[in-house]
Amino acid sequence: MSFFKEAGDSLVKYTEKIVNKTEEYAKIGKLTLDIKKLEGSIDKINKELGEYVMSRISEGSDSLSFSDEIIIEKSQMIRDNLSTIESKKAEIEELKKVKPSAAPPQTTPPAGEDNGSHTPPQES
């Protein structure tokens, strides 16, 4: 019967590893999706900035100031998104470094009890 117990223990151990890896991949996938959304947001903000500059040119403005309220606001939004992207990339790297926790230690039977397993003799 110890064969079935050992097989069951091994199955549980490998199932735990699979579940841990699946959770890790799901977290990485979500972070990657978040990064893609932030990058899309940056593209949108850049487009809005370009449209703003073009509208100022169309209105006949001959200069643009970096202290313009809209330019400051949009620039800050881009910086915030870039910072968030960097932190999410760091999270992904940390997740990739973390190894699943080790399998639970095997328990040994109390002294004097036989667990039913015997080590076969080694051939030389």
Backbone as numpy.savetxt, mean C-alpha at the origin, in Angstrom:
# Nx Ny Nz CAx CAy CAz Cx Cy Cz
-2.87 -40.70 13.05 -3.67 -39.50 13.05 -2.82 -38.23 13.05
-1.55 -38.35 13.49 -0.72 -37.14 13.55 -0.46 -36.59 12.16
-0.47 -37.43 11.15 -0.28 -36.96 9.79 -1.36 -35.94 9.43
-2.61 -36.26 9.78 -3.72 -35.36 9.46 -3.63 -34.08 10.28
-3.17 -34.18 11.52 -3.01 -32.98 12.35 -1.93 -32.09 11.76
-0.80 -32.69 11.37 0.28 -31.91 10.78 -0.16 -31.30 9.44
-0.89 -32.05 8.65 -1.38 -31.54 7.37 -2.35 -30.38 7.62
-3.20 -30.53 8.61 -4.15 -29.47 8.97 -3.42 -28.23 9.45
-2.40 -28.41 10.29 -1.61 -27.28 10.79 -0.91 -26.56 9.63
-0.37 -27.34 8.71 0.30 -26.74 7.54 -0.69 -25.96 6.69
-1.86 -26.52 6.49 -2.89 -25.85 5.70 -3.28 -24.53 6.35
-3.45 -24.55 7.67 -3.81 -23.31 8.39 -2.70 -22.28 8.23
-1.44 -22.73 8.37 -0.30 -21.82 8.27 -0.25 -21.17 6.89
-0.40 -21.95 5.83 -0.33 -21.41 4.48 -1.55 -20.56 4.15
-2.70 -20.92 4.69 -3.90 -20.10 4.50 -3.70 -18.72 5.13
-3.09 -18.68 6.31 -2.81 -17.40 6.97 -1.87 -16.55 6.11
-0.86 -17.19 5.53 0.07 -16.45 4.66 -0.66 -15.88 3.46
-1.53 -16.67 2.85 -2.28 -16.21 1.68 -3.18 -15.03 2.06
-3.86 -15.13 3.20 -4.74 -14.05 3.64 -3.92 -12.79 3.90
-2.76 -12.93 4.56 -1.91 -11.76 4.83 -1.46 -11.11 3.53
-1.03 -11.90 2.55 -0.59 -11.36 1.26 -1.75 -10.67 0.54
-2.92 -11.28 0.59 -4.09 -10.70 -0.07 -4.42 -9.35 0.55
-4.37 -9.26 1.88 -4.63 -7.99 2.55 -3.58 -6.95 2.15
-2.33 -7.37 2.07 -1.25 -6.47 1.69 -1.48 -5.94 0.27
-1.82 -6.83 -0.66 -2.06 -6.42 -2.04 -3.27 -5.49 -2.13
-4.30 -5.74 -1.33 -5.48 -4.88 -1.34 -5.13 -3.48 -0.86
-4.32 -3.39 0.20 -3.91 -2.08 0.71 -3.07 -1.34 -0.32
-2.15 -2.05 -0.95 -1.29 -1.44 -1.98 -2.15 -0.98 -3.16
-3.13 -1.79 -3.54 -4.02 -1.42 -4.64 -4.81 -0.16 -4.33
-5.31 -0.07 -3.09 -6.07 1.13 -2.70 -5.18 2.36 -2.70
-3.97 2.23 -2.17 -3.05 3.36 -2.15 -2.68 3.79 -3.58
-2.48 2.82 -4.45 -2.16 3.13 -5.85 -3.31 3.86 -6.52
-4.52 3.42 -6.24 -5.70 4.09 -6.79 -5.80 5.52 -6.26
-5.54 5.70 -4.96 -5.55 7.04 -4.38 -4.53 7.94 -5.08
-3.35 7.40 -5.35 -2.30 8.17 -6.03 -2.77 8.58 -7.43
-3.38 7.65 -8.14 -3.88 7.96 -9.50 -4.93 9.07 -9.44
-5.80 9.04 -8.44 -6.81 10.08 -8.30 -6.16 11.43 -8.02
-5.15 11.44 -7.16 -4.45 12.69 -6.85 -3.72 13.23 -8.07
-3.12 12.34 -8.85 -2.45 12.77 -10.08 -3.47 13.36 -11.07
-4.65 12.76 -11.13 -5.71 13.30 -11.98 -6.15 14.68 -11.50
-6.20 14.84 -10.21 -6.56 16.13 -9.63 -5.52 17.19 -9.97
-4.25 16.82 -9.92 -3.17 17.74 -10.28 -3.31 18.15 -11.75
-3.60 17.20 -12.61 -3.80 17.51 -14.04 -4.95 18.51 -14.22
-6.02 18.29 -13.48 -7.18 19.18 -13.56 -6.81 20.59 -13.10
-6.08 20.68 -12.00 -5.67 21.99 -11.47 -4.74 22.69 -12.47
-3.82 21.94 -13.07 -2.94 22.53 -14.08 -3.75 23.08 -15.26
-4.77 22.34 -15.66 -5.63 22.79 -16.75 -6.35 24.08 -16.36
-6.86 24.11 -15.11 -7.55 25.31 -14.63 -6.60 26.51 -14.61
-5.36 26.28 -14.19 -4.38 27.37 -14.19 -4.12 27.88 -15.61
-3.97 26.95 -16.53 -3.77 27.34 -17.93 -4.94 28.13 -18.48
-6.16 27.69 -18.16 -7.35 28.40 -18.61 -7.42 29.80 -17.99
-7.00 29.89 -16.72 -7.00 31.18 -16.05 -6.01 32.14 -16.73
-4.82 31.63 -17.02 -3.81 32.45 -17.69 -4.33 32.89 -19.06
-4.91 31.97 -19.81 -5.43 32.32 -21.14 -6.56 33.34 -21.05
-7.41 33.22 -20.03 -8.49 34.20 -19.89 -7.93 35.58 -19.59
-6.87 35.64 -18.79 -6.23 36.94 -18.49 -5.61 37.53 -19.76
-5.01 36.69 -20.58 -4.42 37.16 -21.84 -5.53 37.66 -22.76
-6.63 36.91 -22.84 -7.76 37.29 -23.70 -8.37 38.62 -23.26
-8.32 38.88 -21.95 -8.87 40.14 -21.42 -7.94 41.32 -21.69
-6.75 41.02 -22.22 -5.83 42.09 -22.55 -4.79 42.37 -21.47
-4.73 41.54 -20.45 -3.74 41.74 -19.39 -2.34 41.52 -19.96
-1.42 42.41 -19.61 -0.06 42.27 -20.14 0.90 41.69 -19.11
0.40 41.38 -17.90 1.27 40.76 -16.90 0.44 39.88 -15.96
1.13 39.02 -15.29 0.50 38.11 -14.34 1.41 38.07 -13.12
0.83 38.05 -11.96 1.63 38.06 -10.74 1.52 36.73 -10.01
2.65 36.26 -9.48 2.62 35.03 -8.69 1.92 35.25 -7.35
1.65 36.50 -7.02 0.91 36.78 -5.79 -0.60 36.84 -6.07
-1.00 36.56 -7.31 -2.41 36.48 -7.67 -3.07 35.40 -6.81
-4.22 35.73 -6.22 -4.91 34.83 -5.29 -5.20 33.45 -5.91
-5.65 33.43 -7.12 -5.99 32.15 -7.78 -4.73 31.32 -8.01
-3.66 31.97 -8.44 -2.41 31.24 -8.68 -1.86 30.68 -7.37
-1.92 31.44 -6.30 -1.46 30.96 -4.99 -2.29 29.76 -4.54
-3.61 29.89 -4.66 -4.52 28.82 -4.23 -4.26 27.53 -5.01
-4.21 27.64 -6.32 -4.02 26.45 -7.16 -2.63 25.83 -6.94
-1.62 26.67 -6.78 -0.27 26.17 -6.52 -0.21 25.41 -5.21
-0.89 25.93 -4.19 -0.91 25.26 -2.89 -1.62 23.91 -2.99
-2.70 23.86 -3.76 -3.42 22.60 -3.95 -2.51 21.55 -4.60
-1.74 21.99 -5.59 -0.82 21.07 -6.26 0.24 20.58 -5.27
0.82 21.49 -4.50 1.84 21.09 -3.51 1.27 20.10 -2.50
0.04 20.37 -2.03 -0.60 19.46 -1.06 -0.79 18.07 -1.66
-1.26 18.03 -2.91 -1.47 16.74 -3.57 -0.15 16.00 -3.77
0.89 16.71 -4.17 2.21 16.08 -4.34 2.73 15.52 -3.02
2.51 16.26 -1.95 2.94 15.79 -0.63 2.18 14.52 -0.23
0.89 14.51 -0.48 0.07 13.34 -0.16 0.50 12.14 -1.00
0.81 12.38 -2.27 1.28 11.30 -3.14 2.57 10.70 -2.58
3.49 11.55 -2.16 4.76 11.05 -1.61 4.53 10.22 -0.35
3.62 10.65 0.51 3.36 9.87 1.73 2.71 8.53 1.40
1.84 8.50 0.40 1.21 7.24 0.00 2.23 6.30 -0.64
3.16 6.86 -1.41 4.23 6.02 -1.98 5.10 5.44 -0.87
5.36 6.22 0.16 6.14 5.73 1.30 5.39 4.61 2.02
4.07 4.77 2.15 3.25 3.72 2.76 3.34 2.42 1.97
3.29 2.54 0.65 3.40 1.36 -0.21 4.74 0.68 0.01
5.81 1.45 0.07 7.14 0.88 0.29 7.21 0.18 1.63
6.61 0.76 2.65 6.59 0.12 3.98 5.81 -1.19 3.94
4.69 -1.19 3.24 3.91 -2.43 3.13 4.69 -3.51 2.42
5.47 -3.13 1.43 6.26 -4.11 0.69 7.39 -4.66 1.55
7.88 -3.88 2.51 8.97 -4.33 3.39 8.48 -5.27 4.47
7.27 -5.08 4.95 6.74 -5.86 6.06 6.50 -7.28 5.62
7.04 -8.20 6.36 6.82 -9.61 6.08 5.67 -10.09 6.94
4.86 -11.02 6.43 3.76 -11.55 7.24 4.32 -12.15 8.52
3.53 -12.03 9.58 3.99 -12.54 10.86 4.29 -14.03 10.76
5.24 -14.45 11.54 5.66 -15.85 11.52 4.50 -16.74 11.95
4.55 -17.97 11.51 3.52 -18.93 11.88 3.54 -19.13 13.39
2.40 -19.44 13.98 2.37 -19.66 15.41 3.31 -20.80 15.78
3.96 -20.69 16.93 4.91 -21.74 17.31 4.21 -23.08 17.47
4.91 -24.13 17.07 4.38 -25.48 17.22 4.44 -25.84 18.71
3.37 -26.39 19.19 3.36 -26.80 20.59 3.85 -28.23 20.68
4.61 -28.49 21.71 5.11 -29.85 21.91 4.28 -30.48 23.01
4.05 -31.78 22.91 3.23 -32.45 23.93 3.97 -32.47 25.27
3.23 -32.47 26.36 3.88 -32.54 27.68 4.77 -33.78 27.77
5.76 -33.69 28.62 6.71 -34.80 28.79 5.97 -36.09 29.11
6.41 -37.15 28.49 5.81 -38.45 28.75 4.67 -38.79 27.80
4.13 -37.80 27.07 3.05 -38.08 26.12 3.63 -38.25 24.73
3.06 -39.16 23.98 3.51 -39.39 22.61 2.51 -38.71 21.68
3.00 -37.86 20.78 2.09 -37.19 19.86 1.82 -38.03 18.62
2.40 -39.20 18.56 2.12 -40.10 17.45 3.06 -39.96 16.28
3.94 -38.99 16.33 4.87 -38.84 15.20 6.22 -39.41 15.59
6.81 -40.05 14.66 8.12 -40.63 14.87 9.00 -40.22 13.71
10.22 -39.88 14.02 11.15 -39.48 12.97 11.72 -40.73 12.34
11.61 -40.85 11.02 12.16 -42.03 10.35 13.68 -42.00 10.43
14.30 -43.16 10.42 15.76 -43.19 10.49 16.35 -42.54 9.24
17.46 -41.86 9.43 18.17 -41.19 8.34 19.03 -42.19 7.59
18.99 -42.12 6.26 19.87 -42.97 5.47 21.18 -42.23 5.27
22.27 -42.96 5.26 23.56 -42.30 5.05 24.22 -42.78 3.80
